Amino acid sequence: MISVDAIKAALTAVVDPNTGKDLVSSKSAKNIRLEGSDVVLDVELGYPAKSQFDGIRRAVIGAVRGVPGVGNVSVNVYSKVIAHAVQRGVKLMPNVKNIIAVASGKGGVGKSTTAVNLALALAAEGAQVGLLDADIYGPSQPMMMGINARPESLDGKTMEPLENHGLQVSSIGFMIDPDEPMVWRGPIVTQALQQLLEQTNWRDLDYLIVDMPPGTGDVQLTLSQKVPVTGAVIVTTPQDIALLDARKGLKMFEKVGIPIIGIVENMSVHICSNCGHAEPIFGQGGGERMCQEYGVEFLGALPLTMSIREQTDSGKPTVVADPDGQVAAIYKQIARKVAVKVAEKAKDMTSKFPSIVIKND
């Protein structure tokens, strides 16, 4: 006689390749039902992983069929992304479950390229994703996303996000001439950021990726004090001077109570397009050493290749220009690691508690 316990015992041997945990201890296996000798169950993942569904389904069917007496096995694998805890005293935004800041201590390390490809990779894995260009002085996402339009306002107070490649996008670059410099002081810049964030009609986002300006100034402080940030991804190159500034960025987020999701090392190795020779132009292993030093996760390393630059400049970043290529696979792996780290964070419980009002009679 088949029992649910026997099915659960078999499922303990199935390990989620993204979390490293079995489906029972992670509570991913749900609604196990016996219909005669047939078994029906759901597998719920807390992160987007559309490309992984078939592999997980095959592993589950193989394990369950190993139980004596089992006939057909039907498995429904799906993702369910929920809102997670943010800084104390900051409320979640409506229609945005998780905000992820992509930051660097200095410019020129490929932060914007990483942000746009991370957003596209999460969308490719089945998530609803938005991209906010928080670099008010040097907005680059309009060009990278291939969007040349002005946002619409349906009510005269808020604006609709512009869309391309399945992403919802908001940037100050949509509202100014490409050659127009933003000669603004800090308070106006932070006000502009808050308006972009709060007055854009984001639609049911699982993740909002925020492409941060370089440095540790006003915009970063505003983000940490007033915006519900789930976590930050730090982008660096292996170069010592880049790592020096990346450390400052990491320390700043730690000070303001925003968890570091991990570090991405950009331009880690140059591969010659003629002969295939690999050379670490900017040094070697710096990102991994920094992760060990601060006890954070190394999310992945990206090569220094002409194709990444050409594709991004053309308005079709790597993940959409070459979705089955090796570099896109690295971005997707990084995206899954980020999403898994977010899923492992404590759930946001603010909506569970009633408001307590004390009245003087």
N, C-alpha and C positions, 0 to 999 in steps of 0.2 A: 504493500500500500504506500503510495507516494504521500509525503507530508510537506507542509510549507517549511518546516525546520530542515528537512533534507535539501530542499531547494536553496534555502539560505546558506546552508553549510557549503553547497557547491559554489555559491556566488562569492564566498569569502576568498576563493582562488582567483577571482577576476579582479585585476588591479587596473584602476583608471590610469592610463599612461600619462595624463597631465598632472594629476595630484599625487600619484604614487600610493594611493590608499585603495583598499578593496571596497567593493560596492556596498557591503553590509555595514562595515564600521563607519563609512562616510555617510550612511543613510541615503545613498543614491538609489538603491533598489527599493521600489515602492509597489504597493497594490499587487502583491503576488497572489494569483488566483489559480485554483485547480479546477479544470473542467474535464472530469474523467481522468484520462491519462495525459491530457494536454495541459500545458502551463502557459499562463499569460502574465506578463509583468511590465512595469514601467521602469525606466532608468532616467532619473532626473539629474542633470548636471547644473551646477550653480554658475556656469560661465558659458559663453558662446563657443561652440566647437563643432559646427556643422560638418566639417571635413573629417571629423573623428567618429561620427555617429555609426557608420557602417562597420568600422573596425570593432567598436565596443559591442555592437549588436551581435557580430559574428562570435566574439569571445564569450558573450553571455549564452548564446544558443549552444555553443560547444560545451560549456561547463554544465549547463542544465541537462543536456541530452545524456551526459555521463551518469546521471542518476538513474538507477534501475527502474524500468517500467514507464519512463517518460516517453510520450509520443511526440506530438507537434509542440514547438515552442514559439510563441509570438512575443516579440519584444518591441516596445515603443520607446525609443531614445529621444529625449528632447532637452532643451535648455530653459532654465528659468532664472533670470537675473533679478535680484532684489536690491533695494537700497541698503547701504551699509553706513555704519557709524562715521560721524565727522567730528570736527573740533567742538569742544564744549561751548555752549551758548550760541551756536550758529544753527539756524533752522535749515532744513532741506528745501530745495527749490521745487515748485510744482512741475511735474512732467520731466524731471531730470533725476534719475536714480543715483548715479555715481559721477562725480567730477574728478577727473585725473589731470593733474598739472604736469606738463612736460617742460622741464627746466634745464638750464645750464648756468654755470657761473660766468661764462664768457660767450661772446659771439663767435661764429665761424666754425662751430663744431658739428653742424648738421642737425641742430635741434628741430627746426621747422620741418625738415625733410623726414626726420624720425616721427614727429607728431602726426603729419599727414598720412604717412604709411601705416602707423599704428592704428589710426582711426579707420583707414580703409581695410586693414586686416581684420579688425573687430567686426566691421560690417560684413566682410566676406565670410566670416564665421557665423553670421546670422543675427548679429545684434543691431539694434537701432542706435545709430551713433551721430553725434553732432561734433562740430569742430569750431572752437572759438579762437580767433586770432587776437591774442591779448597784447601783441607787440604794436602799440599805438604809433610809435615813431617809425617803425620799419615793417609795415604789414606785408607779408609775402604770400599768404594763403590764397588771395584772389588769383595770382599767377600760377601757383602750384596746383590749384584745383581747376584751373581752366575756366574761371567764371569772370565774365566781363559784363556786369549788369548792376542796376541799382535795386536795393530791396524795396518791397512794397509795404505800405501801411494801410490796413483795412479799416482801422478805427481812428487814425490820426494820433495815436498814443504809443502803439507798439508796432513792431515790424516783423515781417515774415522772413525766416531764414532762406537764403538762396540754396539751391541744391545742384549737385553734380556727383556722379559716380556713387550714388546711393547715400551721400552724406548731407546733413543739414549744416550750413556754414554761415557764420557771422563774422564780419571784419570791418574795421574802420576804412579799410582799403576800398570797400564797395561804395563809399560815400564821398571820396575825394578823388581828385585827378591823380593819376599815377606819379606825376612829376612834382606834385605839391608837397613841400616839407611840412611836417607837423611841429610848428614852433609854439609848443604849449608847456606851461609849467606843471609841476607834479600834481597839484590838486585837480587841475582840469583833466589830466591824463587818467587819474584814478576814477574821476566821475564818469569819463567816457567809457572806461572799462565796465563799470557797474551798469551803465545804461545798455551797453552791448549785451551784457550777460542777462540782465533782468527784463529788458524790454524787447528781447527777441522771443517770438512765440515758438519755442522749442516744442516739438511734438513727441511725447512719450519716449524719451531717450533712456536707453539702458546706460549709456556712457556719454559724457561730454568731455572731449579731449581739449584741454586749454594749452595752446601754443604760447608759452610765456616769453616775455622779452628777456634778454640776457641780464645777468646781474642780480643784486639783492636790494633793490630800491623800493620806491613807493608802490608800484604795481604789485610786487610780491607781498608787501605788508598788507595792502588792501585785500588781496586774495586770501591771505591767512586769517585776517580778522573778521571779514564780512561774508566770505563765500564758503559754502559747505563743501570742503575738499575731502575726498575719500583718501587720496594718497598722491604722492609725487614720483615721477620717473626722472632720474637725472641722466642727462646725455653728456658724454665726454669723449675725448680722443685719448689714445695712450700717451700723448705728449705730456711731459711733466708740468708745463705751464698751464695746460688745460685742466689737468688733475688738481692743481693748486686751487683754481677757481671753482671747480666742481665741488671740492670739499667745503668751500664757503657756502655754496648753494645748499648742500646737504645739511650743514650745521644750522642754516637759517630755518629750514623746514622743521628740523628737530626742535629748535627753540620755540617755535610757534605751535607745536603740537600736531603737525601734519606728518603722518607716517611716510617713510620712504618705501615705495614698492620695490625699487631696485634700480640698477644702473645699466645703461646701454653704452657699449663702447663703439663709437663710430670710426670709420676710416682706419680700422685695425690693421689691415694689410693691403698693400697694393699688388694687384695681379696684372702683369704686363699683357696687353691685348694682342701683342705680336707673338711672344714666345711662351707666355704662361708662367714666367718666373714670378714668384711671390716674394715681396720685400716689405718689411715693417717700417715704412718711411717715418712714422711718428713715434716709434718705440714699440715696446712689446709688453703685454700683460699688465698695463697700468690699471685698467678698469677692474680686473680681477683682484689685484692687490688692494685697491681701495675698498672693494666689497668685503674682503677679509678683515681689513683694518676696522671697518665700521659695523660689521656683522649684518650686512644687507645682501640681497640676492643679486647675482650677476645674471641679467636677463638675456644677454646675447651680444655678439660682436658682428659688425657689418663691414664688408670690404670697401676699400676705396676704388670705385669703378666709375668709368665715364658714363655708363648706362644710367646709373642712379641720377646723376646730375642732368643728363639730357632728357630723361623721361619726366623728371620733376619740372624742369624749365618749360617743357612743352605742354604742361597742364594735365598730363596723364602720369601720375606717379607710379613707381615700379609695381605696386600690388595690383593695379588695374592694367598697366601697360604690358606686363609679362606675368600674369597670375600664376602660371605653373613653373616659373623659373626658380633658380636656386636662391636668389636674393629675396624674392617674394616669400619663399618658404621660411626664410630666417625671420622676416617681419611677422609672419603669421605665428611662428613659434613664440616670438617675444610677446605678441598680443595675447596668446593663450596663457602665458606665464603671468602677465599683468592681471588678466581677468581672474585667474585662479587665486592670486594673492588677494585680490579684492573680495572674492567670494569667501575666503577664509577669515576675513575680518569680522568683528562682532556686528551683528545685524543692528540696523538703526531701530531704536525702540521708542522714538519720540512720539510717534502716532499712537502708541499703545497706552500712553498715560493720559488720563483726563486732566484738563486745566483745573487747578485748585484756586478758588477765589475766596478770600477772607473778607467778610463784611462786618462792619461795626454796627450793632443794633442800638 
